Amino acid sequence: MKNFYYSLFLLLAFLFTNATNGNAQSNYQHKLDDLVQLLDLPGARFSIIYQDGRQEDYVTGYSDSIRKERLNLHHLMFSGSIGKTYAAAVLFQLVEEGKVGLKEKFFNYCQEYCWLSKLPNIGDITVEMLLQHTSGLPRYVDNEQLWIDIKNNPDKVWNYKDRLCYAFEMDAVHKAGEGWAYSDTNYLLIGMLIEKITGMDYYEVVNARILAPLHMEQTYAATRRDMPRLPIGYSGLDPFFHMPKQVVVDGRYVMNPQMEWTGGGYVSTTSDLAKWAQLYYKAMPFSDETLRKIVTPNPNGVLNEYDSYGMGSFIFKTKHGKAYGHTGFVPGFRSIFLYFPDLKIAVAFQTNCDTYKGKMTLLHCVEEMLKDEF
């Protein structure tokens, strides 16, 4: 009789657990469907990894809203500035190996590139400042001529100077180390440093040190216009960017994404982005000491009462507690990945458009997805 009641207990527990999980999955799908309607998004994806390692992936909407072709979990989207975290992870490894010093002046490593002297503050900028966005370097992407040149030559293959020259005539945002200003220019210099120290192509370094050993199998270097499995990306950017409304035509992106390089530089899925959030913020690629530097606001990095920046990571105050993460944007696509240390969950959210109705950010979208679940 004991065995009968024990078996009955196990059966009821199994049925209850699966019913509960089914409801949770149903809730996430309904919420994602509702968000797409509320914000008038073409499509969106959401992934979550729980404390016990379970992962759930959701998708809704269209990869082509005209032909009504459905977005799926296998489509690849540009993840934008989330790619900065791969560059940061590699650089931190080089620091731990004693090959780079955080307090060293960047220019000491790359003096052979004499044209770097045209960048403001360059002689005073340390490696640490680049990671923190405290260098005062202006954003090269804020030069409209860059976007005009991209429109005129979308197949251009970019080198170091091709990108950085757009910042040559721009003023420093502040003195080196005496403020905070987010700038892709910082991470272009980090990419130069990684290639100088390793003697390898940046993408080969990331693959060897990060993607392959950590089994990131749905994350690829964005180095050509015809990236496979791209959905259509929809843009509503202002005329400054000189972008069409549809930035993917017949599987080809509107420009060579290789331009972005270490400012982003990858396509991925929410499944892989959530996995990377978990790995990055559990210090899998580096030491716990390095992780503390990543998630501790730097002296100039307290941005407001809700947001701050450490080294290669934002720190957000959310309705679900503190969250570490990064957002990403390229014309036609937006992404976010987050790790909630108190809940011990990792999430990622992507959409194939860059503007949408209302004032919700992707962080707000994630908060809405998690509402009433934790």
N, C-alpha and C positions, 0 to 999 in steps of 0.2 A: 504493500500500500504506500509506503514511503516513496518508493521509486515512481509510483503513479503520480503522486502529488508533486514530486520534484520535476517530473517530466512535464506536467501540466504548467507548473510555474515557469519553466524554461520556454514553453510554447507561448504563453501569454506575454512574457517579457520580450520575446522575439517579435511578436505581432505588434506590441505597443511601441517598441523602438522603431520598427520599420514604418509604422503609421506616423510617428512623430517626425522621423526623417522625411517622409513623403510630404507632410504638411510644410516642413521648413523649405524643402525644394520647391514646392508649389508656390509658397510665399515669395521666394526670390524671383521666380519666373514672372509672377504677377507684377511684382514691383518693377522689374526691368521693363516689362511691357508698358506699364503705366508711365515710367519715366520717358520712354521713347515717344509716347503720345504727348505727354505734357510739354516736353522740350522741342517737339517736332524734329527729332533726330531721324536720319535715314536708317541707322542701325546701331546696335550697341552690344557689348559683351561684358560679362562679369564673372570673375572667378574668386573663390574663397578656399583657403586651406585652414583647417581647424587645428587645434592644439594637438590632437591625436594623429595628425597627418592626413586625415581624409580631405579630399579635394573635390569640389563641385564646380562645374563650369556651365554658364548660361549664355544664351544668345537670342537676339530678337531683331526684327526689322530686315532691311534690305541691303544687299551689296550693290544693287542697281535698282534705284527706286522707280525708274521709268519702266524698265522691263519686268519689274516685280520679281527679280531674282533674289532669293533669300540669302542673308548673311549666315555664315556657319562658323563653327569653332576652328576650322582649318584655314580660314582666310588669314593672311598676314597683314598687319597694319604697322605703319611707321610709329615707333614709340617715342620719338623726339628726345627731349632732354633727359629722359630716364637713362639714356645711354651714357650720360656723364658718370653714372655710378659704376659702370664697367671700367672707365678710365681711372676713376678714383681708386677702385679696388686694386687694379694693377699697380698704380703708383704707390699705394700703401704697402704692397708686397715688396716693391723695390726699396722702400724706406726700411722695412723690417730686415731686408737682406743687406743693409748697409751700403746700398749703391746710390742712394739719394738722401740728402739731408733736408728736412722740412724747413730749417732756418737758413738754408743756403740761398743766395741770390740766384734766381733763375738764369740770369744772363751769364753767370759763371760757367754754366753747362753748355751754352750754345753761342759762344762768342764768335764762332766762324760765320754766323749769319749777321753780318754787319748791318744789314737793312733793318734788323729788329730795333736799332737805335731810333727809328722813326716813330716807334710806339711811345706814348706818354708814360712816364713813371718807370720805364723798363729797367733802369739801373738800380732801382730801390725795391723791386718786387721779389719777395721770397717765394719758394715753392708752396709754403703754407698759405700765403695770401691767395695764390691761384686757387687752391682747394676751397678756401673760405669765401671767395668772391670779395675780398677786401683789398684788391690790388689797385682799384681805381681805374682799371682799363675800361674804355668805352665798349659798347657792343657793336661789333663790326656789322651786324645785321640791321642796325639802325641807320645805315647809310643807304638811302634809296637807290643810289647808283648800282649797288649790288643787285637789286631786284630787276632793274632795267637791263643789266648785263645778262642776268639769268634768262630773261625773256628773249633776248636777242640771240643767245647761244645756249640753248637748254642742254646740249650734249657735252658741254665743256668739262674736261677733267681737271680738277683743281689741285694746286700744290700749296705749300705753306704760305708763300708770299701772295699768291693769288687771293687767298681769303683775307689775310691780315692787312693787306694794303688798304682796304676800305676803312681801317681805323687809323691810318697814318696821319690824316689831317684833322682828326677829332681830338677834342680836349679831354684831359683826364676828368673823371667824375669827381674825384677827391684825391688827396695825397695818399700815397701807398701806405696801407695799414691804418688809415685814419677814418674809415667809413666802410659802408657796405653797399655794393651795387651789383646785382646779378648780371653776369656778362659771359656770353659764349666764348669771347676772346680768351678768357682765362683757360678754358679747357682745350683750345687749340694749342696753346703753349704747353699744356700738360701732354698732349699728344706728341708734340715735337720732342719733349724730354723723354718720353717712354721709348720712342724710336731711337733716340740718340744713345740711351743707356743700354738698351737690349740689342741694338743693331738689327732689329727685325721690323717688318711691316706691322703697324699697330693692330690691324685686324687679326693677323696671325698670332700676335702676342695674346690678345683677348681670347681667341679660340683655344690656345694651348694652356693658358693659365686659369680661365674661368669657364667658358662654355663647355668644352669637352670633358674636363674632370668632374664638373657638377651636373653633367647630363642635361644641359639646356638645349634640347633637340629641336625646338621650334623658334629659335632666335638666330637671325642671320644678318651678316653685314649688308648694309644698304649701299651698294656700290655701283648700281646700274639702274637705268630707267625702267627696264622690263623685269622688275622683281616678280617672281612667281606668286600666284595666289593673292594678288592685290584686289580688294574690292574697289569700287569707285569711291573716291574721296570728294566731298563737296565743300566748297569754300565760299565764305561770305566776307572775306577780308576786305578792308578798305583799299582804295586805289593805290596806296603807297606800295603794296606788295606786287602789283601788276599780275595778279593771278586770275585765271578763268574760274567760272563757277564750278566746273568739273575738272579736277586735277589728275584724273586717271582716264585715259582714252585708249580703248583696245589694249588694255593691259600695260600701257606705258605711262609712267609718271610724267608730270609736266616739266620736270627738270631732272638733272642728274643729282640724286640724293647724296652722292659722294661728297658734294659741297659741304654738307653738315659735319661729317667726320666725327671728331671727338666731342663736338657739342651735342651729339646724339648718335646718329649713325647706324641704327639698327631697325629691322622689322621684327615683330614678335607676335605672340598671342597672349591673351590674358592668363592662360594657363601657365605659360612660362614666366610671365611677369610676376605673378603671385608667388611662384616657386622662387624666383630671384629675390623678391622681397623677404621671404622667410630666410633664405641663405645669407643674404647680405646683412640682415639685422640680427642674425644669430652668430655672426662673426665666423662663418665657415671659410671665407677666403683669406682671413687674417686673424690677428690676435684679439682677445677681449679688450686689451688696452687700446688698440686702434679703434675698435668699435666705440669705446667711450669718447674718443676724439670726434668721431663721426656724428654722434648724437648729442653732444654737449654744445649748446649755443656758443659760438665764438664771441669774443668781447664786443665786436661790432655787429653781431648777427641777430640781436633781438629786434625784430622788425615791427612788431606791434604786440598787443596783449594776447594774440592768438598764435602768431607764427614766429619762428626763429630759424636760424640756419647754423649748422655746425660745420662739418667739412665733408662735402659730397652728400649732403642730405638736409632736407627741411625737417623741422620738428613742429608738429601742429597740435593745437589744443582743440579737441573735438567733443562732440556730445557723448562719445564712447571712450573718453580718456585720451591720453597722449597717443600720438601716432607719428611714426617716422616714415618718411617717404619722399617721393619726387613726382612732379608732373612732367608731361611731355607734349610738345606741339610741333607739328610741321604743317604747312598748308594742306588742308583737307582732312587732318586727323588730330585727335587729342587722346592722351592716355594719362593714367595715374596708377602708381602702385604704392601700397601702404602696409606697414606692420604695426599692430597694436600690441605693445609689450604687456599690458595688463591682461588683455583677453587672450594673448598668444595666438592671434590669428593674422594671416596675411591675405590681402585682397588686391585685385586689379580691376580696372574699368577702362574700356576703350570705346571710342565712337569714330565713325568714318565721316566726320565733318569737323570744321574748326570753329564755327559759330552756331548758336542756337537760340531759341526763344528764352526770354526770362533772364534772371540774374544768378541762377544756380551755377556754381562751379562743379568740377568733377568731384572735389572733396565733398560737397553737399550731396552729390548723387550717391556717393559711397555711404554717407551717413544715412541717407534715406533707405538704401538697401539693407543696412544693418538695424534699422529702427525696429524695436520690439523683438529682436532676435537674441539680444544679449542684455 
